Amino acid sequence: MAGEPQNDCLFCKIVAGEIPATIVRETETTVAFRDINPQAPTHILVIPKAHYENAAELAAGAPRIAADVLAESKAVADEEKLDSYRLVFNTGSGAGQTVWHAHAHVLGGRGLQWPPG
């Protein structure tokens, strides 16, 4: 069920403290931690504590929490002193989503080309 922790979800386990992560920020509704396979000098994931499969499901089911993810993404970028950065939400396997828990990638610290991928 949307919003409820999932036993087989890597990010739900990080939220629960069952799997370690390098946490850089935490709020009542979000957790931000360093990606274990960084694609830029700064690569931090910002996730809702509540389980939603992807960004679209999060926006539809919990718009306030979706806004919290965006606000925390900015806070992370500010703390990392990023003058420019990219936010990425992969939705679906064709877009590169590999963990089925909504999350924003905050990428920065180098030039990011366009188009991506």
N, C-alpha and C positions, 0 to 999 in steps of 0.2 A: 504494500500500500504506500502511496506517495506520502512523503514526509516522515515515514517510520524507518528506523534503522534496519538495514538488511544484513543478515548474518554473513553473506558471501561478498560483501562490498569492501574493497580495500580502504576507501575513504571513510566509510562508516567506522571501520576498525581504528583508523587514525583518530577520528573524533572521540572514540571511546577510550583512547589511550592504550589500545591493545597492540598497536604497531607503532614503533617510534618514527618520528619525523622531526625535521629541523623547523620548528614553529617560529615564525617571525612576528606574528600578530594573532590575537584571538579576541573575539567579542562574544556577546551572548548568542549571536546567530551564525558566526562565521569562524573559520580557521584559515590562516594563511601559512604556507610552508614551502620550503625550497624543493624544487623538482629534483628527483634523483637522477634524471637524464637531461641536464640543462641544454637548451638550444641557443642560449645567449648568456653573456656574463651574469645578467640578472634574469632568473627564470623562477618565478614564484607562482604557486597555485593558490587561488582563493576559492574556498568551497563553502557552501552552506552546511551547517551542522545537520540540518534536516535532509533526508535523502530524497532527491528528485533525480530522475534518470538523466536529464539533459537540461540545457538552458531554456528550451521552449517549454518543457514541463514545469520548470521552476517559475518562469514568468507567468504562466497560466495559473498555477496552483498556489503560489506564494509571492505575489509581486513585491511585497514589502521586503522579503528576504532577498529577492533578486536585486532590489535597490541597495540593500546592505552589501551584497557581493560587489556591486559596482563601486560603492563608496569606499569599501575596504581596499579595492584594487587601487584606487587613487591614493589612499593612505600609505599603502605599500610602496607605490612609486615615489611618493614624497619622502618616505623614510630612507629609501634606497638612493635618494638624490638623483632621480632620473629626470632629465630635462625633456626627453621624449621617450615614449614607450608604446608598445602595442598590447592590446587586450585581445585574446583569442578565446572563443567558445567553440569547440568542436562538437557538432551535434550529428551523431550517426557514424557508423563505421566508415562510410565512404568519405567522410570529412576528417577521419583520423581519430575519432573518439575511441579510446581503449579502456577507459574506466567509466562504468555506467552510473556515475554520480556527477551531477552538474558541477562544473568548475571553470574558472577563468584562469587563463595563463597570462601572467604579467611578464612581458619580455622587454628587455632593454639593455643598455650598456654597450651596444654596437649598432652600426647602421643596419636597418632592416629593409630589405628589398621589396619591391612591389612589381608584379603580383607575387604573393607568397606561394610556397609549394612548388 
